[in-house]
Amino acid sequence: MNDRPESVPAPETSRAEIELSQLDLRYEGHRLRQRGLEDRLLASMAREGIREPLEGVLVDHTCVLLDGFKRVRCARQLHIHRVPFVTLGADEVSAIVHLLGKARRSTLGVLEEARFLDELKARGLSLAEMAQALDRSKAWVSLRLGLLEGMSSVVRQHVFDGGLPVYSWIYTLGPFRRLNGVTVGQVEEFVGAVSGHGLSVRQIQQLAHGYFRGPEPFRQELRSGHLTLLLQQMAAVPADPDGCSEFERILLGDLELLQKHAQRVVTKSQDRRLRSRAFFVQCHLLTSGMLSRVRGFLQLLKQLHDRSRQA
């Protein structure tokens, strides 16, 4: 079979009852753990058994699982030894492509999509080939692959084990990682300190601002595990003497960064050292995404400017 499918292939519907011990769980780390959802699934399976078959692919007569890891863990707890299994394709590439195609109708998360796209990339599929196979745009594929950039194996473990909310990485820690001077080690230290404590995305965002932009004593308190105390202190901080609240100070900092990086882009975009095809392909994808949003962004920026002028 061609390893570069032109569209989402129809799966080879081969259903069988297999021993739980026969399953190869090599892709378990590609799927997010959601403990609340898993607890509800456990209760449901205790009453009704496994209603939906597990899905995967046969590789050298081995049943490699792609979808159904929560059901496997619940089955172990319930001492269920035989499970229904359906193949999604003739090989791993076609099965992963079919799984990603199903993601439009399933609960596959954006980082889970990214992990499987990264797997296809590792197997030699180009950005264009993945986009064509999934009937998606190249920007859709590129955006998801970009979410994994800067995510070390340590951070990935915390996120996919459910200790750190997905959106804390996407909207808070990923952007911090791209700031000048923020190292992989600093991100790993912060994630290790806040992971597994049941914090909300907002609370992690507050602590991240304190850790990456605040003084050393703040970081020392965070390393010591005094998260609740730090959050209480941040909530009790009054407005600055200049009249700005914490939220306003954060936005001012974001505007300063926007101004700084906008100037850098303007300066560097005219540089004659920009010449490689690889750069221009990726640059085109990124600028296309930004240009599609520029009208709304400029409108909001003008509204903010007008509000500021009238104050």
C-alpha positions as CSV (number, residue, x, y, z in Angstrom):
1,M,0.0,0.0,0.0
2,N,1.2,3.5,-0.8
3,D,2.5,5.2,2.4
4,R,1.2,8.6,1.2
5,P,-2.6,8.3,1.0
6,E,-4.4,10.8,-1.1
7,S,-7.5,10.9,1.0
8,V,-8.9,9.4,4.2
9,P,-9.1,5.7,3.3
10,A,-12.0,3.4,4.2
11,P,-10.9,1.2,7.0
12,E,-10.7,-2.6,6.7
13,T,-13.5,-3.5,9.0
14,S,-12.1,-6.5,10.7
15,R,-13.7,-7.0,14.1
16,A,-12.7,-9.7,16.5
17,E,-12.7,-10.5,20.2
18,I,-9.2,-10.6,21.5
19,E,-7.4,-11.0,24.9
20,L,-6.7,-7.8,26.6
21,S,-3.1,-9.0,27.0
22,Q,-2.7,-9.1,23.2
23,L,-2.9,-5.4,22.8
24,D,0.2,-3.3,22.0
25,L,-0.1,0.0,23.8
26,R,2.8,1.8,22.1
27,Y,0.6,4.9,21.3
28,E,-0.8,5.3,24.8
29,G,1.4,8.3,25.4
30,H,-0.2,10.0,22.4
31,R,-3.6,10.3,24.2
32,L,-4.5,12.6,27.1
33,R,-5.5,11.1,30.4
34,Q,-8.8,12.7,31.7
35,R,-9.4,11.2,35.1
36,G,-12.9,12.6,35.6
37,L,-14.0,11.2,32.3
38,E,-12.3,7.9,33.0
39,D,-14.1,7.6,36.4
40,R,-17.4,8.0,34.7
41,L,-16.5,5.5,32.0
42,L,-15.5,3.0,34.7
43,A,-18.9,3.3,36.3
44,S,-20.6,2.9,32.9
45,M,-18.6,-0.2,32.0
46,A,-19.3,-1.8,35.4
47,R,-23.0,-1.6,34.5
48,E,-23.0,-2.2,30.7
49,G,-19.6,-3.6,29.7
50,I,-17.7,-2.3,26.7
51,R,-20.2,-0.9,24.2
52,E,-17.8,0.5,21.6
53,P,-15.0,-1.7,20.1
54,L,-11.4,-0.7,20.6
55,E,-9.7,0.6,17.4
56,G,-6.3,0.1,16.0
57,V,-4.2,-1.7,13.4
58,L,-2.6,-5.1,12.9
59,V,1.2,-4.9,12.7
60,D,3.0,-8.2,12.2
61,H,0.0,-10.0,13.7
62,T,0.0,-7.7,16.7
63,C,-3.0,-5.6,17.6
64,V,-1.7,-2.1,18.0
65,L,-4.2,0.2,19.8
66,L,-4.9,3.7,18.6
67,D,-8.2,4.5,20.3
68,G,-9.6,3.0,23.5
69,F,-6.9,3.4,26.1
70,K,-9.4,4.6,28.8
71,R,-11.5,1.5,28.1
72,V,-8.4,-0.7,28.5
73,R,-7.5,0.8,31.8
74,C,-11.1,0.5,33.0
75,A,-11.2,-3.1,31.8
76,R,-8.2,-4.0,33.8
77,Q,-9.8,-2.6,37.0
78,L,-13.0,-4.5,36.2
79,H,-11.1,-7.8,35.4
80,I,-12.5,-7.9,31.9
81,H,-10.1,-10.1,29.9
82,R,-11.6,-10.1,26.4
83,V,-12.4,-7.0,24.4
84,P,-13.8,-6.2,20.9
85,F,-11.2,-4.8,18.5
86,V,-11.6,-3.2,15.0
87,T,-8.9,-2.4,12.5
88,L,-8.8,1.0,11.0
89,G,-6.5,0.4,8.1
90,A,-4.0,-2.0,6.4
91,D,-0.9,-0.3,8.1
92,E,-0.1,2.3,10.7
93,V,0.0,5.2,8.3
94,S,-3.5,4.6,6.8
95,A,-4.9,3.7,10.3
96,I,-3.6,7.0,11.8
97,V,-4.9,9.0,8.8
98,H,-8.3,7.4,9.3
99,L,-8.2,8.1,13.1
100,L,-7.4,11.8,12.4
101,G,-10.2,11.9,9.8
102,K,-12.6,10.5,12.5
103,A,-11.4,13.3,14.8
104,R,-14.0,15.6,13.2
105,R,-16.7,13.5,14.8
106,S,-14.9,12.4,17.9
107,T,-13.3,13.8,21.0
108,L,-9.6,13.7,19.8
109,G,-8.0,16.7,21.3
110,V,-5.9,19.2,19.5
111,L,-2.6,18.1,21.1
112,E,-3.6,14.4,20.4
113,E,-4.0,15.4,16.8
114,A,-0.6,17.1,16.9
115,R,1.1,13.9,18.3
116,F,-0.4,11.7,15.6
117,L,0.5,14.3,12.9
118,D,4.0,14.3,14.3
119,E,4.0,10.5,13.9
120,L,3.0,10.8,10.3
121,K,5.8,13.4,9.8
122,A,8.3,11.0,11.3
123,R,7.2,8.4,8.8
124,G,8.0,10.6,5.9
125,L,4.8,12.4,5.0
126,S,5.2,16.0,4.1
127,L,3.0,18.9,5.2
128,A,1.2,18.9,1.9
129,E,0.7,15.1,1.9
130,M,-0.8,15.2,5.4
131,A,-3.1,18.1,4.4
132,Q,-4.3,16.3,1.3
133,A,-4.8,12.9,3.0
134,L,-7.0,14.6,5.7
135,D,-8.7,17.0,3.4
136,R,-7.4,19.8,5.6
137,S,-5.4,23.0,4.8
138,K,-1.6,23.0,5.3
139,A,-2.2,25.8,7.9
140,W,-4.4,23.4,9.9
141,V,-1.6,20.8,9.9
142,S,1.2,23.4,10.6
143,L,-0.7,24.9,13.5
144,R,-1.0,21.6,15.3
145,L,2.6,20.6,14.7
146,G,3.6,24.0,16.0
147,L,2.0,23.3,19.3
148,L,4.6,20.7,20.0
149,E,7.5,23.0,19.4
150,G,9.4,23.8,22.6
151,M,7.5,21.1,24.5
152,S,10.2,19.0,26.1
153,S,9.6,15.3,27.0
154,V,9.2,16.3,30.7
155,V,6.5,18.9,29.9
156,R,4.8,16.5,27.5
157,Q,4.6,13.8,30.2
158,H,2.9,16.2,32.6
159,V,0.4,17.4,29.9
160,F,-0.5,14.0,28.6
161,D,-0.8,12.5,32.1
162,G,-3.4,15.1,32.9
163,G,-1.4,17.0,35.5
164,L,-1.3,20.2,33.5
165,P,-4.3,21.6,31.6
166,V,-3.8,21.5,27.8
167,Y,-4.7,25.2,27.4
168,S,-2.1,26.2,30.0
169,W,0.5,25.0,27.5
170,I,-1.2,26.4,24.4
171,Y,-2.0,29.9,25.7
172,T,0.4,30.5,28.6
173,L,3.5,28.4,28.8
174,G,4.1,28.0,25.0
175,P,4.1,31.8,24.5
176,F,6.4,32.2,27.6
177,R,8.7,29.6,26.2
178,R,9.2,31.7,23.1
179,L,10.2,34.8,25.1
180,N,13.9,35.7,25.1
181,G,15.7,34.3,28.1
182,V,13.1,31.6,29.0
183,T,14.9,28.3,29.0
184,V,13.6,24.7,28.7
185,G,14.8,24.1,32.3
186,Q,12.8,27.0,33.7
187,V,9.6,25.8,31.9
188,E,10.2,22.3,33.2
189,E,10.7,23.6,36.8
190,F,7.5,25.6,36.7
191,V,5.5,22.8,35.2
192,G,6.8,20.4,37.8
193,A,5.9,22.8,40.6
194,V,2.2,23.4,39.5
195,S,1.4,20.1,37.8
196,G,-1.0,17.7,39.6
197,H,-2.4,20.2,42.1
198,G,-5.8,20.7,40.4
199,L,-5.1,24.3,39.5
200,S,-7.3,26.1,37.0
201,V,-5.9,27.5,33.8
202,R,-6.4,31.0,35.2
203,Q,-4.5,30.2,38.4
204,I,-1.6,28.7,36.4
205,Q,-1.5,31.8,34.3
206,Q,-1.2,34.0,37.4
207,L,1.6,31.9,38.8
208,A,3.3,31.8,35.4
209,H,3.4,35.6,35.3
210,G,4.8,35.7,38.8
211,Y,7.4,33.0,38.0
212,F,8.7,34.3,34.7
213,R,8.3,38.0,35.3
214,G,8.4,38.4,39.0
215,P,11.2,38.5,41.6
216,E,13.4,35.6,42.8
217,P,11.6,35.3,46.2
218,F,8.4,34.4,44.2
219,R,10.2,31.6,42.4
220,Q,11.6,30.3,45.7
221,E,8.1,30.2,47.2
222,L,6.8,28.4,44.2
223,R,9.7,25.8,44.3
224,S,8.8,25.2,48.0
225,G,5.3,24.3,47.0
226,H,3.5,27.3,48.6
227,L,1.1,27.6,45.7
228,T,-2.0,28.5,47.7
229,L,-0.2,31.1,49.7
230,L,1.1,32.7,46.5
231,L,-2.3,32.8,44.9
232,Q,-3.8,34.4,48.0
233,Q,-1.1,37.0,48.1
234,M,-1.6,37.8,44.4
235,A,-5.3,38.1,45.0
236,A,-4.7,40.5,47.9
237,V,-2.3,42.8,46.0
238,P,-3.9,46.2,45.7
239,A,-3.7,48.3,42.6
240,D,-0.3,49.9,41.9
241,P,0.3,53.4,43.1
242,D,-0.1,54.5,39.5
243,G,-3.7,53.2,39.6
244,C,-3.2,50.0,37.5
245,S,-4.7,46.7,38.5
246,E,-2.8,43.4,38.1
247,F,-4.8,42.6,34.9
248,E,-4.0,46.0,33.5
249,R,-0.3,45.7,34.2
250,I,-0.3,42.3,32.4
251,L,-2.0,43.8,29.3
252,L,0.5,46.7,29.3
253,G,3.3,44.2,29.4
254,D,1.8,42.3,26.5
255,L,1.4,45.6,24.5
256,E,5.1,46.4,25.2
257,L,6.1,42.9,23.9
258,L,3.8,43.4,20.8
259,Q,5.4,46.7,20.0
260,K,8.9,45.3,20.5
261,H,8.3,42.2,18.3
262,A,6.4,44.1,15.6
263,Q,9.4,46.4,15.3
264,R,11.8,43.4,15.1
265,V,9.6,41.8,12.3
266,V,9.6,45.1,10.3
267,T,13.3,45.4,10.5
268,K,14.2,41.8,9.8
269,S,11.7,41.3,7.0
270,Q,13.8,43.5,4.7
271,D,17.0,41.6,5.4
272,R,18.6,40.1,2.3
273,R,19.6,37.0,4.3
274,L,16.1,35.7,4.0
275,R,16.5,33.5,1.0
276,S,15.9,29.8,1.7
277,R,12.8,28.0,0.3
278,A,12.2,26.3,3.7
279,F,11.9,29.7,5.4
280,F,9.5,31.2,2.8
281,V,7.2,28.1,2.9
282,Q,6.8,28.4,6.7
283,C,6.7,32.2,6.6
284,H,3.9,32.0,4.0
285,L,1.8,29.8,6.3
286,L,2.4,32.0,9.4
287,T,1.7,35.3,7.6
288,S,-1.4,33.8,5.9
289,G,-2.9,33.0,9.3
290,M,-2.0,36.5,10.7
291,L,-3.3,38.4,7.7
292,S,-6.6,36.6,8.0
293,R,-7.0,38.1,11.4
294,V,-5.4,41.5,10.9
295,R,-8.5,43.4,10.1
296,G,-10.3,42.4,13.3
297,F,-7.1,42.8,15.3
298,L,-6.5,46.4,14.0
299,Q,-10.1,47.3,14.7
300,L,-9.8,46.1,18.3
301,L,-6.5,47.9,18.7
302,K,-8.0,51.1,17.4
303,Q,-11.0,50.8,19.8
304,L,-8.5,50.3,22.7
305,H,-6.6,53.3,21.5
306,D,-9.7,55.5,21.4
307,R,-10.8,54.3,24.8
308,S,-7.4,55.2,26.2
309,R,-7.5,58.7,24.5
310,Q,-10.8,59.5,26.1
311,A,-9.8,58.4,29.6
